[in-house]
Amino acid sequence: MTADVLAVIGVGGMGLAVVRRSGAGRKVLLADFNEALLEDAVDKALGEGYDVASQVVDVSSRDSTAALAATARELGTVTGVVHTAGLSPVQAPVEAIWRVDLYGVALVLEEFEKVIARGGAGVVISSMSAYMAGGRIPPDALADLAAKPADDLLGLPFVTGIDDPGYAYSVAKRANQARVQAESVRWGGRGARLNSISPGVISTPMGQQELAGGSGAQMRAMVEASGTGRLGTPGDIANAAAFLLSSDASFITGIDLLVDGGVVAALDAGRWGREAG
């Protein structure tokens, strides 16, 4: 019997949570650029009984990303792809953020569209920061970010004109949402669905780095003003991903699901602004 394959790209806190929530009974292909992190994730998943294969990947390389998609297809029927890999503003300079968070996502969507099975689904992890950057991106620039071929993205004038890591991150994440919407039509041609999730402040190693950084106090204030008043967990995101991957979401494609505990709602309602002022 052909294996049902779930590819999880990025094996940090969210990636491993996705494996635990959606990996049972499937062949799970784990991929990451960090070999030590990947090896540790594989050991944990195998120790918990999951059927796991792994491959090092550089999502900023088309050859590496295409090789990962080819491996997924060789393992069986690719019914699920979850892309969690990314760099935050405290982890990397602007150029790396563009290559991983913008170009890398576009490459994954282009290459996995070639192997996703009918009835399959993909999920891309964006960020609530996309909702804060949206109004600052000119409509024509956002259209280019959504629809231009992946190999053209890094040369776009709007992209090359940004030198602030925080803004680059927000733009890349908004671009992810827009590209998922556009690419969902092509994935639909294969009988597959594609959506994104925008997490809020999640207690992962990356999230903790951000909380310890220069914007940490502001992030904590936003969380305190939110409807839930708490940090998110990797499991919160894995639960949302499980829904979007499942047949329960068979009529949902091309959308972004905001899973932020109500931070953006509080900002839009002016709650955080009043308390902070």
Phi, psi and chi 1 to 4 in degrees:
 res  aa     phi    psi   chi1   chi2   chi3   chi4
   1 MET       -  135.4 -175.5  173.1   66.1      -
   2 THR   -69.9  135.6  -57.3      -      -      -
   3 ALA   -71.8  146.8      -      -      -      -
   4 ASP   -90.5  114.1  177.9    3.1      -      -
   5 VAL  -102.2  130.9  177.4      -      -      -
   6 LEU  -114.9  117.4  169.6   65.7      -      -
   7 ALA   -97.0  127.8      -      -      -      -
   8 VAL  -120.5  114.3  178.7      -      -      -
   9 ILE  -104.7  115.4  -54.2  164.9      -      -
  10 GLY    99.1  112.9      -      -      -      -
  11 VAL  -115.8   32.7  -64.4      -      -      -
  12 GLY   -73.8 -155.9      -      -      -      -
  13 GLY   -58.1  -43.1      -      -      -      -
  14 MET   -69.9  -42.6  -69.5 -174.8 -160.1      -
  15 GLY   -60.3  -46.0      -      -      -      -
  16 LEU   -67.2  -34.9 -157.4   51.0      -      -
  17 ALA   -64.5  -37.0      -      -      -      -
  18 VAL   -63.5  -42.5  167.5      -      -      -
  19 VAL   -58.6  -46.6  173.9      -      -      -
  20 ARG   -66.6  -31.4  -71.4  169.8  171.0  146.3
  21 ARG   -85.6  -35.1 -178.3   66.8  175.4   80.2
  22 SER  -124.8    1.7  -60.9      -      -      -
  23 GLY   -90.6  -14.5      -      -      -      -
  24 ALA   -62.9  133.5      -      -      -      -
  25 GLY    79.5    4.0      -      -      -      -
  26 ARG  -120.8  161.7  -60.6  168.6  115.1  166.0
  27 LYS   -85.5  118.7 -176.7   73.0  174.8 -176.5
  28 VAL  -103.5  124.0  179.9      -      -      -
  29 LEU  -101.8  111.5  174.7   59.3      -      -
  30 LEU   -96.2  138.1  -65.3  178.6      -      -
  31 ALA  -141.6  141.4      -      -      -      -
  32 ASP  -162.1  158.6 -157.2  -74.3      -      -
  33 PHE   -78.3  -31.9 -179.6   76.0      -      -
  34 ASN   -84.4  107.7 -173.8  -39.7      -      -
  35 GLU   -64.9  -39.7  -66.3 -174.0   45.0      -
  36 ALA   -65.6  -43.3      -      -      -      -
  37 LEU   -63.5  -40.5 -175.5   65.0      -      -
  38 LEU   -64.2  -45.1  179.6   59.0      -      -
  39 GLU   -61.8  -40.7 -176.9  177.4  -15.4      -
  40 ASP   -64.9  -41.5 -178.1   63.6      -      -
  41 ALA   -64.8  -40.5      -      -      -      -
  42 VAL   -62.1  -45.2  169.3      -      -      -
  43 ASP   -59.9  -43.6  -72.6  -15.1      -      -
  44 LYS   -63.8  -45.8  -72.2  177.2  179.2  175.9
  45 ALA   -65.6  -42.9      -      -      -      -
  46 LEU   -63.7  -40.5  -71.7  173.3      -      -
  47 GLY   -64.6  -25.0      -      -      -      -
  48 GLU   -95.0    5.4  -66.1  173.3   15.4      -
  49 GLY    96.1    7.8      -      -      -      -
  50 TYR   -83.8  149.8  -64.0   96.2      -      -
  51 ASP   -89.9  104.3 -177.4    6.3      -      -
  52 VAL  -123.9  139.2  174.3      -      -      -
  53 ALA  -122.4  163.4      -      -      -      -
  54 SER  -144.4  158.7   66.0      -      -      -
  55 GLN  -157.1  132.0 -174.0  163.4  -45.6      -
  56 VAL   -70.1  137.9  174.1      -      -      -
  57 VAL  -140.2  144.1   65.8      -      -      -
  58 ASP  -113.3  103.5  176.7    0.2      -      -
  59 VAL   -70.4  -10.3  -64.8      -      -      -
  60 SER   -87.8    5.2   68.9      -      -      -
  61 SER  -116.6  124.1  161.0      -      -      -
  62 ARG   -63.9  -42.1 -177.7  173.5  -67.5  -84.5
  63 ASP   -60.0  -43.4  -72.4  -14.6      -      -
  64 SER   -67.1  -41.2 -178.6      -      -      -
  65 THR   -68.3  -40.3  -55.1      -      -      -
  66 ALA   -64.7  -37.4      -      -      -      -
  67 ALA   -65.5  -36.6      -      -      -      -
  68 LEU   -65.7  -44.5 -179.9   67.3      -      -
  69 ALA   -61.6  -39.1      -      -      -      -
  70 ALA   -64.1  -40.3      -      -      -      -
  71 THR   -63.0  -42.8  -64.2      -      -      -
  72 ALA   -57.8  -43.4      -      -      -      -
  73 ARG   -66.9  -36.7 -179.7  169.1   53.5 -170.1
  74 GLU   -66.0  -28.8  -70.4  167.0    4.0      -
  75 LEU   -75.1  -22.5  -70.7  172.3      -      -
  76 GLY   157.4 -146.4      -      -      -      -
  77 THR   -92.8  116.0  -57.0      -      -      -
  78 VAL   -81.4  103.5 -175.7      -      -      -
  79 THR  -106.3  -11.8   57.2      -      -      -
  80 GLY  -147.4  137.8      -      -      -      -
  81 VAL  -136.4  124.8 -178.6      -      -      -
  82 VAL  -124.8  118.2 -179.8      -      -      -
  83 HIS  -105.0  107.0 -178.1   78.2      -      -
  84 THR  -110.0   -8.7   78.9      -      -      -
  85 ALA   -65.1  139.3      -      -      -      -
  86 GLY  -177.1  164.6      -      -      -      -
  87 LEU  -119.9  139.7  -66.1  172.1      -      -
  88 SER   -98.6  167.3   74.3      -      -      -
  89 PRO   -59.9  -27.6  -25.8   35.1      -      -
  90 VAL   -84.2   -8.0  -60.7      -      -      -
  91 GLN   -99.0  -23.1  -67.0  178.1  -47.0      -
  92 ALA  -154.0  157.0      -      -      -      -
  93 PRO   -76.6  173.1   28.4  -35.3      -      -
  94 VAL   -55.5  -46.0  169.6      -      -      -
  95 GLU   -60.0  -40.9  -66.0   77.5    9.5      -
  96 ALA   -69.4  -38.9      -      -      -      -
  97 ILE   -60.7  -44.0  -71.5  171.5      -      -
  98 TRP   -61.1  -44.6  -73.4  137.3      -      -
  99 ARG   -68.5  -36.9  -69.0 -164.0   63.5   81.8
 100 VAL   -90.0  -52.0  173.5      -      -      -
 101 ASP   -79.7  -25.9  -65.8   -1.9      -      -
 102 LEU  -103.3  -66.9  177.7   66.9      -      -
 103 TYR   -63.0  -43.0 -179.8   58.5      -      -
 104 GLY   -61.1  -41.8      -      -      -      -
 105 VAL   -63.7  -43.2  169.0      -      -      -
 106 ALA   -61.9  -40.2      -      -      -      -
 107 LEU   -63.2  -45.0  -74.7 -178.2      -      -
 108 VAL   -59.9  -43.1  166.4      -      -      -
 109 LEU   -66.6  -40.0  -64.2 -176.2      -      -
 110 GLU   -67.9  -43.6  -72.3 -176.6    3.1      -
 111 GLU   -76.4  -37.9  -66.2  -59.2  -32.4      -
 112 PHE   -78.8  -19.2  -86.3   86.3      -      -
 113 GLU   -60.8  -28.1 -174.0 -129.3  -31.2      -
 114 LYS   -73.5  -18.9  -59.2  172.1 -175.7  176.2
 115 VAL  -122.1  -10.7  -57.6      -      -      -
 116 ILE   -64.6  138.0 -168.3   72.5      -      -
 117 ALA   -84.8  158.1      -      -      -      -
 118 ARG   -58.4  133.0  177.6  168.1  -68.5  -82.8
 119 GLY    87.5   -4.5      -      -      -      -
 120 GLY   -81.0  175.2      -      -      -      -
 121 ALA  -151.4  148.3      -      -      -      -
 122 GLY  -121.7  150.8      -      -      -      -
 123 VAL  -134.8  129.0  174.1      -      -      -
 124 VAL  -111.2  132.9  170.0      -      -      -
 125 ILE   -86.3  115.5  -59.8  -60.0      -      -
 126 SER   -99.8 -133.6  178.3      -      -      -
 127 SER  -166.6  151.3  168.1      -      -      -
 128 MET   -63.1  -21.0   74.3  172.3 -178.7      -
 129 SER   -62.5  -21.7   67.4      -      -      -
 130 ALA   -61.0  -33.1      -      -      -      -
 131 TYR   -72.3  -20.1  -72.6   81.5      -      -
 132 MET   -90.4  -16.5  -57.9  166.5 -165.3      -
 133 ALA  -100.3  -18.2      -      -      -      -
 134 GLY   -51.3  -45.5      -      -      -      -
 135 GLY   -72.1  -13.1      -      -      -      -
 136 ARG   -95.4    0.6  -61.1  165.1   60.8 -168.0
 137 ILE  -102.5  120.2  -55.3  174.7      -      -
 138 PRO   -57.9  143.2  -22.3   33.3      -      -
 139 PRO   -54.8  -39.8  -27.3   35.6      -      -
 140 ASP   -68.7  -34.4   58.4  -20.9      -      -
 141 ALA   -67.5  -41.4      -      -      -      -
 142 LEU   -65.4  -37.3 -174.4   59.8      -      -
 143 ALA   -61.7  -40.7      -      -      -      -
 144 ASP   -65.4  -43.4  -75.3  -16.3      -      -
 145 LEU   -62.2  -31.1  -70.1  167.2      -      -
 146 ALA   -79.6  -36.6      -      -      -      -
 147 ALA  -117.9  -18.9      -      -      -      -
 148 LYS   -64.7  146.0  -71.2  -73.8 -173.1 -178.8
 149 PRO   -54.6  148.4  -24.8   34.2      -      -
 150 ALA   -51.6  -41.5      -      -      -      -
 151 ASP   -70.7   -8.3  -67.4  -34.9      -      -
 152 ASP   -96.7  -11.4  -66.4  -17.6      -      -
 153 LEU   -65.1  -43.2  -68.7  176.3      -      -
 154 LEU   -70.1  -15.6  -62.1 -179.5      -      -
 155 GLY   -97.7    1.9      -      -      -      -
 156 LEU   -64.2  134.3  -67.1  174.8      -      -
 157 PRO   -54.2  -38.1  -26.2   34.8      -      -
 158 PHE   -63.0  -38.7 -178.8   71.0      -      -
 159 VAL   -70.4  -48.2  169.0      -      -      -
 160 THR   -67.4  -17.8   59.2      -      -      -
 161 GLY   -86.4    0.1      -      -      -      -
 162 ILE  -105.1  127.2  -65.0  173.3      -      -
 163 ASP  -124.7    8.5   58.6    7.7      -      -
 164 ASP  -101.0  120.8  174.4   70.7      -      -
 165 PRO   -58.9  -39.6  -23.9   34.3      -      -
 166 GLY   -64.4  -43.0      -      -      -      -
 167 TYR   -70.1  -39.7 -174.8   45.0      -      -
 168 ALA   -58.5  -42.4      -      -      -      -
 169 TYR   -61.2  -47.0  177.7   81.4      -      -
 170 SER   -64.0  -41.1  -64.7      -      -      -
 171 VAL   -64.3  -44.6  168.7      -      -      -
 172 ALA   -59.9  -40.9      -      -      -      -
 173 LYS   -70.7  -35.5  -66.8  -57.8 -175.9  176.9
 174 ARG   -67.7  -37.2  177.8   65.9 -175.1   97.2
 175 ALA   -63.5  -36.6      -      -      -      -
 176 ASN   -58.4  -45.7  -65.4  163.5      -      -
 177 GLN   -60.5  -46.2  -64.4  173.1  -12.7      -
 178 ALA   -66.6  -37.9      -      -      -      -
 179 ARG   -70.3  -38.5 -177.5  157.8  -72.1  -97.5
 180 VAL   -58.8  -43.6  161.2      -      -      -
 181 GLN   -59.8  -46.3 -175.1  176.9   43.1      -
 182 ALA   -68.4  -44.7      -      -      -      -
 183 GLU   -69.4  -23.0  -73.1  -75.3  -14.7      -
 184 SER   -60.6  -27.1   69.5      -      -      -
 185 VAL   -68.2  -43.2  179.3      -      -      -
 186 ARG   -67.7  -41.3  -78.7 -177.3  -80.6  -85.2
 187 TRP   -62.2  -35.2  -79.3   50.6      -      -
 188 GLY   -62.6  -29.6      -      -      -      -
 189 GLY   -64.0  -21.0      -      -      -      -
 190 ARG   -97.8    3.9  -67.3 -176.5   59.2   89.7
 191 GLY    79.6   22.3      -      -      -      -
 192 ALA  -119.8  162.9      -      -      -      -
 193 ARG  -114.2  158.7  -62.9  178.7  -62.5  103.7
 194 LEU  -148.7  127.4  178.7   64.2      -      -
 195 ASN  -140.8  169.5  -64.9  -69.6      -      -
 196 SER  -125.3  159.3   62.8      -      -      -
 197 ILE  -123.6  133.7  -66.3  172.3      -      -
 198 SER  -110.4   98.6  -73.1      -      -      -
 199 PRO   -73.1  154.6  -15.4   30.4      -      -
 200 GLY   -86.9 -141.7      -      -      -      -
 201 VAL   -82.7  108.5 -175.1      -      -      -
 202 ILE  -108.9  139.4  -52.4  -61.0      -      -
 203 SER   -82.1   71.8 -171.9      -      -      -
 204 THR  -111.1  171.1   61.7      -      -      -
 205 PRO   -54.7  -40.8  -31.7   38.5      -      -
 206 MET   -64.3  -44.2  179.6 -172.1  -69.7      -
 207 GLY   -61.6  -39.8      -      -      -      -
 208 GLN   -67.1  -35.0  -68.9  -63.1  -25.8      -
 209 GLN   -61.1  -43.3  -82.7 -173.6  -76.0      -
 210 GLU   -64.8  -40.8  -70.8  -67.5  -34.6      -
 211 LEU   -65.9  -27.6  -73.9  167.3      -      -
 212 ALA   -86.3   -7.5      -      -      -      -
 213 GLY   -88.2 -169.0      -      -      -      -
 214 GLY   -63.6  -27.4      -      -      -      -
 215 SER   -97.4    8.0   61.5      -      -      -
 216 GLY   -59.9  -42.4      -      -      -      -
 217 ALA   -63.9  -39.8      -      -      -      -
 218 GLN   -65.3  -40.5 -177.6 -177.7   40.5      -
 219 MET   -64.0  -41.9  -67.7  170.0   67.1      -
 220 ARG   -65.5  -36.6  -70.1 -173.1 -175.0  -80.4
 221 ALA   -64.8  -39.5      -      -      -      -
 222 MET   -64.9  -40.9  -70.9 -169.4  -65.8      -
 223 VAL   -63.2  -44.2  169.0      -      -      -
 224 GLU   -63.2  -29.8  -70.2  170.3    3.7      -
 225 ALA   -84.3   -8.9      -      -      -      -
 226 SER   -75.6  167.9   70.4      -      -      -
 227 GLY   -65.3  -30.6      -      -      -      -
 228 THR   -94.0  -27.1   60.0      -      -      -
 229 GLY    67.0   24.0      -      -      -      -
 230 ARG  -140.7  162.5   68.9  169.6  176.4   88.3
 231 LEU   -71.3  152.9  -63.3  176.3      -      -
 232 GLY   -83.1  162.4      -      -      -      -
 233 THR  -113.2  157.3   69.5      -      -      -
 234 PRO   -54.9  -33.8  -28.6   36.9      -      -
 235 GLY   -63.8  -32.8      -      -      -      -
 236 ASP   -60.2  -41.2  -69.7  -37.4      -      -
 237 ILE   -74.6  -38.8  -54.2  -53.7      -      -
 238 ALA   -63.1  -36.5      -      -      -      -
 239 ASN   -64.2  -42.8  -72.8  -20.7      -      -
 240 ALA   -64.6  -41.6      -      -      -      -
 241 ALA   -63.8  -40.1      -      -      -      -
 242 ALA   -60.1  -40.9      -      -      -      -
 243 PHE   -62.5  -48.5  167.0   66.4      -      -
 244 LEU   -67.9  -25.9  -69.2  175.5      -      -
 245 LEU   -79.1  -19.8  -68.4  171.2      -      -
 246 SER   -87.8  167.7   75.8      -      -      -
 247 SER   -67.0  -18.5   60.0      -      -      -
 248 ASP   -62.4  -21.7  -71.1  -20.1      -      -
 249 ALA  -106.7   26.8      -      -      -      -
 250 SER   -65.2  -15.6   63.0      -      -      -
 251 PHE  -107.4   16.3 -160.4   52.3      -      -
 252 ILE  -118.8  117.1  -59.3  174.0      -      -
 253 THR  -154.3  149.5 -166.7      -      -      -
 254 GLY    77.3   20.4      -      -      -      -
 255 ILE  -118.1  165.3   62.2   98.9      -      -
 256 ASP  -112.3  131.3 -178.8   73.2      -      -
 257 LEU  -104.1  113.2  179.2   58.7      -      -
 258 LEU   -82.5  116.5  179.9   60.7      -      -
 259 VAL  -122.8   78.6 -174.9      -      -      -
 260 ASP  -127.8   10.3   71.4  -25.0      -      -
 261 GLY    70.3    9.5      -      -      -      -
 262 GLY    96.1   13.2      -      -      -      -
 263 VAL   -64.3  -48.7  167.2      -      -      -
 264 VAL   -64.4  -38.2  170.1      -      -      -
 265 ALA   -60.7  -41.5      -      -      -      -
 266 ALA   -65.3  -39.6      -      -      -      -
 267 LEU   -64.9  -46.3  -69.7  172.9      -      -
 268 ASP   -64.1  -32.3  -72.1  -12.5      -      -
 269 ALA   -81.4   -6.1      -      -      -      -
 270 GLY    81.0    7.9      -      -      -      -
 271 ARG   -66.2  -48.1  178.2  177.8  174.7 -175.8
 272 TRP   -67.9  -39.8  177.6   75.3      -      -
 273 GLY   -59.9  -40.9      -      -      -      -
 274 ARG   -68.7  -41.8  -72.4 -165.3  -61.3  -88.4
 275 GLU   -69.7  -37.8  -67.8 -176.9   -1.2      -
 276 ALA   -72.0  -29.9      -      -      -      -
 277 GLY   -79.6      -      -      -      -      -
